[in-house]
Amino acid sequence: MAERLETVRRRIGRACRIAGREPGGVTLTAVSKTQPDPAIEAALTAGQRVFGENRVQEAQARWFGRRAVHPDLELRLIGPLQTNKAADAVVLFDVIETLDRPKLAAALAAASEKAGRSPRVLIQVNTGAEPQKAGVDPGELAALVTQARTLGLRLEGLMCIPPADEAAGPHFALLRKLARRHGLTALSMGMSGDYETAIRFGATHVRVGSALFGERNAPAAPFRG
């Protein structure tokens, strides 16, 4: 794990230099969804502290006990969020990257007010207009940005997952253009196969799973420490 982390970090640094950017401007999010405890502990031991999860309930089981052990953790929700899980998500996650509809924006605002805790938020954009994929249509983004700001959400950027069968670069370019249009600075884009390309287009956060953990495993038992 330490070697894999070092390899990814080195490649991030190289991609930043090629793009004329500072390596410190890109945060590595380790996609820990479905990974077993030994893999998570190895990543923590190697110094990784930013992790991405797809499901609220699974993340609760994995990270609840580890929060006390590692208070510098940053947990990011990178999977679709149901409105009935908004309250749990607000309590657990530091960043929610998958705001994609008005109803969810309202639920997050209400949950944040009730919990007295307001995670940072990114809007997921469906840059490929894929009907099976979450994310707001680019043409509807402006209205959602306005609503999120009116509700007082801590909106800081955009996120996307390009179509698997298309070149990622044009989708990253579109996300950057949309972020600039709305005065947003955070761009979560790029995964194991294309994070270097994403950095070239301005990614501030890259979500890397298989390059760190290998192929995805079955859900692990909750941490008891």
C-alpha positions in Angstrom: 0.0 0.0 0.0 2.8 2.4 0.9 4.4 1.8 -2.5 1.1 2.2 -4.4 0.4 5.5 -2.6 3.9 6.8 -3.3 3.5 5.8 -7.0 0.1 7.7 -7.3 1.4 10.7 -5.4 4.5 10.8 -7.6 2.3 10.6 -10.8 0.1 13.4 -9.4 3.2 15.5 -8.8 4.5 14.9 -12.3 1.1 15.7 -13.9 1.0 18.9 -11.9 4.5 19.9 -13.1 3.6 19.2 -16.7 0.4 21.4 -16.3 2.4 24.2 -14.6 0.6 23.6 -11.3 1.7 23.2 -7.7 1.3 19.5 -6.6 -0.2 20.8 -3.3 -3.2 22.0 -5.3 -4.4 18.5 -5.9 -5.9 16.3 -3.2 -5.8 12.5 -3.5 -9.1 10.9 -2.4 -8.6 7.2 -1.7 -11.8 5.4 -2.8 -12.3 3.0 0.1 -15.8 1.7 -0.7 -16.1 -2.1 -0.2 -12.5 -2.5 0.9 -11.6 -4.8 3.8 -10.2 -3.6 7.1 -6.6 -4.6 6.4 -6.5 -2.5 3.3 -8.0 0.5 5.1 -5.6 0.2 8.0 -2.7 -0.1 5.5 -3.7 3.1 3.8 -4.0 4.9 7.2 -0.6 3.6 8.3 0.9 4.9 5.1 -0.4 8.4 5.9 -3.6 8.6 3.7 -6.3 10.6 5.4 -8.8 11.6 2.7 -11.2 8.8 1.8 -14.2 8.5 -0.5 -17.3 6.4 0.1 -20.3 5.5 -2.0 -22.9 4.5 0.6 -23.8 6.2 3.9 -24.6 3.0 5.9 -21.4 1.2 4.8 -19.3 4.3 5.6 -20.9 4.5 9.1 -19.8 1.0 9.9 -16.3 1.5 8.5 -15.4 4.9 9.9 -17.4 5.5 13.1 -14.7 3.9 15.4 -11.8 5.2 13.3 -12.8 8.9 13.8 -11.6 8.7 17.4 -8.4 7.1 16.4 -7.7 9.4 13.5 -9.2 12.9 14.2 -7.6 14.3 11.0 -9.7 12.1 8.7 -11.6 13.7 5.9 -14.5 11.7 4.6 -16.1 12.5 1.2 -19.4 11.0 0.0 -18.9 10.3 -3.7 -21.9 8.1 -4.4 -25.6 9.0 -5.0 -27.4 10.2 -1.9 -31.1 9.5 -1.1 -32.9 12.3 0.7 -33.9 10.0 3.6 -30.1 9.5 4.2 -29.3 13.2 4.2 -29.3 13.6 8.0 -26.9 10.7 8.5 -24.7 12.0 5.7 -24.5 15.5 7.2 -23.3 14.0 10.5 -20.7 11.6 9.0 -19.2 13.3 6.0 -17.0 16.4 5.7 -17.8 16.8 2.1 -20.8 15.7 0.0 -19.8 15.6 -3.7 -23.1 14.4 -5.1 -25.7 17.1 -4.8 -27.7 16.7 -8.0 -31.3 17.9 -7.5 -33.4 20.5 -5.7 -35.1 18.1 -3.3 -31.7 16.9 -2.0 -30.4 20.5 -1.6 -33.4 21.2 0.6 -32.9 18.0 2.6 -29.2 18.8 3.2 -30.0 22.3 4.3 -32.6 21.1 6.7 -30.3 18.4 8.1 -27.4 20.8 8.4 -29.5 23.2 10.4 -30.8 20.5 12.7 -27.4 18.9 13.3 -25.5 22.2 13.7 -23.0 20.9 11.2 -22.6 22.0 7.6 -20.4 19.8 5.3 -18.9 21.3 2.2 -20.8 20.5 -0.9 -20.1 19.8 -4.6 -22.7 19.5 -7.3 -22.4 16.4 -9.5 -22.9 17.2 -13.2 -23.9 14.6 -15.7 -21.6 15.8 -18.4 -22.5 13.0 -20.7 -26.3 13.3 -20.3 -26.4 9.5 -19.4 -29.9 8.6 -18.3 -28.7 5.9 -16.0 -26.2 8.1 -14.2 -26.7 10.6 -11.4 -25.9 14.2 -11.8 -27.7 17.4 -12.8 -27.9 18.2 -16.5 -25.5 21.0 -17.4 -28.4 23.1 -18.6 -30.0 22.9 -15.2 -26.9 23.6 -13.2 -27.4 27.3 -12.8 -30.7 26.9 -11.0 -29.3 24.3 -8.6 -26.3 26.5 -7.9 -28.6 29.4 -7.1 -30.8 27.3 -4.9 -27.8 25.8 -3.0 -26.4 29.3 -2.3 -29.9 30.6 -1.3 -30.3 27.7 1.2 -26.9 28.5 2.7 -25.1 25.3 1.7 -21.3 25.5 1.7 -21.1 25.0 -2.1 -17.5 24.9 -3.3 -17.3 23.1 -6.6 -18.4 20.5 -9.1 -17.9 16.8 -9.7 -18.3 14.5 -12.7 -17.9 10.9 -13.9 -17.4 10.9 -17.7 -19.0 8.2 -19.8 -16.8 5.1 -19.8 -16.8 4.8 -23.6 -15.8 8.4 -24.3 -12.6 10.4 -24.0 -12.6 12.0 -20.6 -10.8 15.2 -21.6 -13.8 17.0 -23.1 -15.9 16.2 -20.1 -13.2 17.6 -17.8 -13.0 20.7 -19.9 -16.7 21.2 -19.7 -16.7 20.8 -15.9 -14.0 23.4 -15.6 -15.9 25.8 -17.8 -19.0 25.4 -15.8 -17.2 25.9 -12.5 -15.6 29.1 -13.7 -18.9 30.4 -14.9 -20.4 30.0 -11.5 -17.4 31.1 -9.5 -16.6 27.7 -8.0 -13.0 26.6 -7.3 -13.2 22.8 -6.5 -13.2 20.3 -9.2 -13.5 16.6 -8.3 -12.8 14.7 -11.4 -10.5 11.9 -12.6 -10.2 8.3 -11.4 -7.5 5.6 -11.5 -7.5 5.5 -15.3 -7.6 9.2 -16.1 -6.6 11.3 -13.1 -3.5 12.7 -14.8 -5.7 14.0 -17.6 -8.0 15.5 -15.1 -5.1 17.3 -13.5 -4.3 18.8 -16.8 -7.8 20.2 -17.0 -7.7 21.7 -13.5 -8.8 18.9 -11.1 -8.4 19.9 -7.4 -9.4 16.4 -6.2 -8.9 13.1 -7.8 -10.7 9.9 -6.8 -8.4 6.9 -7.0 -9.5 3.4 -6.0 -8.2 0.4 -8.0 -4.7 2.0 -8.5 -4.4 1.9 -4.7 -6.5 -1.0 -3.5 -6.7 -3.3 -6.6 -10.0 -4.6 -7.8 -13.0 -4.0 -5.6 -13.8 -6.5 -2.9 -17.0 -7.5 -1.0 -18.1 -5.2 1.8 -16.1 -5.6 5.0 -17.2 -6.1 8.6 -17.4 -2.9 10.6 -14.3 -1.7 12.5 -14.6 -2.3 16.2 -11.6 -0.4 17.5 
